[in-house]
Amino acid sequence: MAYRPLNRWARAALPVLLSSLLWACQKSATDHMALANAAIAAKEPTAAVLHLKNALAKDPNSGEGRMMLGTQELAAGDSGAAVIDLRRARELKVPDDKVVPVLAEALLASRQGRLLIEQFGSLKLTQPAAMVRLNTTLALAYLALSNPVQARKSADAALAIDPKWVDAKLARARITLAESNRAQALTEINALIQEAPNSDEVWTFKGYLHELVRAEQDQALAAYAKALEINPKQLQALYATVSVHMALEDLKKAGGAVDTLAKTWPKSFYTLYLQARLNHLNGKYAEARPQFASLISALPENVTALLASGLNELKLNAPIQAEAQLARAVSLAPTNGAARYYLAQANLQLGRPEKASNAIAPLIEAADAPAEILVVGAQAKLLQGDTQGADALYTRAAKFKSKDPSVRTALAVAQAAKGETDAALRELQLISDASDLLEADLKLISTRLSRNELSEALVAIDKLDKKKPDQAAAAELRGQVLLKKSDFDGARKAFELALQRDKFYAPALVQLTNLDYAFDKSDQARKRLESLLALDPNNSPALTTLAALALKTGGSSAEVQSLLDRATRADPLNLNAWLMLLLRHFNAGDVQAALNASQTANAAIPDNVQLMEMTGRIQLKSGDIRQANSTYSNLMRVSPRSASGYMGLAASLIAAGELEAAAKSLQRLIELEPRYADAQRMAAEVALRRRLFKDAIALGRNIQRLYPNEAMGYSVEGEAEASQSNWAAAAAAFRKGLEKSNADGMSIRLHLMLLRDGKTAEAEQMRDARLKSHPKDVIFLAYLGDNLLDAKDWTGAKSRYQQVLAVEPNNVGTLNNMAWLLLQTKDPQALSFAERALAVSPDRPEVLDTMAQVLASRKEYAKAVESLKRAINRSTDTGALRLSLARVYIQAEDKLNAIAELEKLIELGKSSPLYLPARKLLTEARKS
């Protein structure tokens, strides 16, 4: 270890520190016990535990020390440690009359009531006070196991010994409540307060009895406050105070109460649970996740923790994790209605309506099943295709005349789904007028927008704005509607108002940035985003929006990369940032970087369909077909009706050469989604590879029937005819497609078919007509340039590429081809174009290859080799790049490295297209 000099302060402090440590080491067990007793007297159990552990380190077999340590651990809230040390005290012959009552309380506190009853349920202690205490604890253990009859017997046994024992009377009041007699329990507790006005536990239970009645929350808080006045460390009162504030949706007061609890009971599971719950209620689901995980790790069978964590996972869009935790909760507590309700919701999100129905079935069977339960059951029936069963449940739900706006909104949505849109809108309007909740307003607005009823949507937004005048959402929604009405100035003002209300409101920020870009005000957008980031450097949505703007306006690749890296670090749950980052690596050809990023993204946001779909694409590009197949199979388990799952699975099967299986996957998707044209297009491609030309043409014509104004169906038909060398028929199909929407690339196929059919003059006429009507068709211009480049018509190719770059200055493919063209003509501008291409896509293998050739032409061999090595590291198909690297080594007169690269290529075998050129070059290298 390297020597590090101490600063002046540290040197001065060192002797003092050493002397204090030496003094601590020299203290005897008796000294530590004296300090422990002082801490106990001061009611500081945590400090007492520390001193007792020091004492026991010197005298580990002290039964009395173990007894004290266990008692103080229990007082500090560490019941698990208390059980261990109290058992050890018993082994060390501490009398049962002394240790068993405390050990019983520790077992109860650590939720080991069944074990407590098994071990001590029939034990008879000699001292009456000890027996009273044990019986009281046994009563509470029986009560926790839902056995009020035996619980009352134990409580009565305690009171038979000591009729004034307050804890036993309190236990009896708890039993009365368990017997569904709250009023009698409250009578008993009020009488007990007269007997024991300074019992914090009695006041705490009185608070709980009031908490059970919605209208008595103030009385509950007053009782808890009295308990805390008597004992500021009363754990249950602290816990319950937080719970009441949460129930009253006063999260600010709840947060203050949680802070108090955390200071008083930092190691308590109650503290961890409420911290997690508070984060959940404040929408901080990612922060709550590890807290719930720690809680469940310590208490794997705690239904409350499992239920709360499962609900948190639902909020994180992680239904697989939610389903696992909620299913565990239901297995532990089959009658827990909340666990079943949310388990059904998790299964609905996973596309498992059968499991959702099974989960909620016992709740639906009850004659008085609440409307929200019936609505979820109806949704499950609907997804199973049981419309009659769904209607029956919706009808039952409607009979409740539920006042819950969420339930009424769900019923209105069901009406709309059945085509009763006008009735649904009327109901949504009534809900909106009568409720302060926003669900109906938002659904009303979205329904109006889907019907293109823009004026009515604005009226609904005005009502929403009056309900929540300080919220940004209404202003942002108004901006969306005004955009649809082409009122761009009005939309801008609305988005600006949203940002005045909340300068960090991401949807308005994105909309305003898009408007700025559309109206050539990108500098203004950039300044706005940078000003926001000056206030909040880790604002993930702002970083993502700025990255998107940089991409649109020709920002450097390094800038975009840096912004997206910052965005994902600031908020690992920022899906848009991850998708942009993955797509950037994917398009740049940096497959390894894309794979690494996808692993991190999927760990942060598990079970997300978009991420899984993108990950599968990356794995396919990397050549890892088996892993891609696994990813898409998992995607289909998460979302069984997901089109991207079927499409991705088909793509992986095609890559593996399993064409029949791919066709079956696509056929299942087509049966699910008969109007999904992309599935039929891919099915046609599979049919062509299987030489089923009639099937492919039939699929193309079916797409034309479904989407007569789209080019796709004609493209499919054209490719099918071209596969049979029916050039004229293919040209006819492509010509029809060129007249339709989304005809990108169709001009290329038509031009190529005419050339192949020997109709050169017609091809030239078609080319000239296309360029006259679409002078900025960069796809067609680049194609023409590439044809001329292949023909070594340098001047003609250069002219076409210049036309492309006039429209798209950062078109990386054209910049790269221009650099190659200029290299062939020994034009020094080749380096400039290669640098421009590299600035746009610094990791794209073909761009790095071109740069290497340019550098080699300038005899900068070391840089050329470095560029090619980078390309090889980022490519999944390295053969041609290794051949280029060997040529550069030969130019640099580095024969050993050239031969090594060529031998690697020759090892690929004679079936490789690189075998012969590599063999020839190797022979030349060895001769020279």
Salt bridges, closest charged atoms under 4 A:
GLU44 OE1 - LYS233 NZ 3.90
GLU64 OE2 - LYS98 NZ 2.80
ASP85 OD1 - ARG66 NH1 2.89
GLU91 OE1 - ARG88 NH1 3.24
ASP96 OD1 - ARG90 NE 2.75
GLU105 OE2 - ARG133 NE 2.72
ASP156 OD1 - ARG172 NH1 3.35
GLU179 OE1 - ARG152 NH2 3.00
GLU195 OE1 - LYS169 NZ 2.68
GLU216 OE1 - ARG182 NH2 2.64
GLU216 OE1 - HIS210 ND1 2.70
GLU229 OE2 - LYS226 NZ 3.70
GLU301 OE2 - ARG328 NH2 3.20
GLU313 OE1 - ARG289 NH2 2.77
ASP391 OD1 - LYS418 NZ 3.78
ASP422 OD1 - ARG451 NH2 3.10
GLU427 OE2 - ARG408 NE 3.12
ASP433 OD1 - LYS463 NZ 3.13
ASP441 OD1 - LYS467 NZ 2.79
GLU453 OE1 - ARG448 NH1 2.71
GLU453 OE2 - ARG451 NE 2.75
ASP462 OD1 - ARG478 NH2 2.90
ASP465 OD2 - ARG478 NH2 3.35
ASP465 OD1 - ARG501 NH1 2.87
ASP516 OD1 - ARG492 NH1 2.66
ASP516 OD2 - ARG528 NH1 2.76
GLU530 OE2 - ARG526 NH1 3.68
GLU559 OE2 - ARG526 NH1 2.94
ASP590 OD2 - ARG874 NE 3.55
GLU660 OE2 - LYS664 NZ 3.93
ASP678 OD1 - ARG681 NE 3.81
GLU685 OE2 - ARG681 NH1 2.71
GLU717 OE2 - ARG701 NH2 3.08
GLU719 OE2 - ARG749 NE 2.76
ASP757 OD2 - LYS759 NZ 3.38
GLU762 OE2 - ARG735 NH2 2.89
ASP768 OD1 - ARG767 NE 3.05
ASP777 OD2 - ARG770 NH2 3.03
ASP843 OD1 - ARG870 NH2 3.41
ASP843 OD1 - ARG874 NE 2.80
GLU846 OE2 - ARG844 NE 2.60
GLU860 OE2 - ARG858 NE 3.19
GLU860 OE1 - LYS863 NZ 3.62
GLU901 OE1 - ARG882 NH1 2.86
GLU901 OE2 - LYS904 NZ 3.73
GLU903 OE2 - ARG926 NH2 2.88
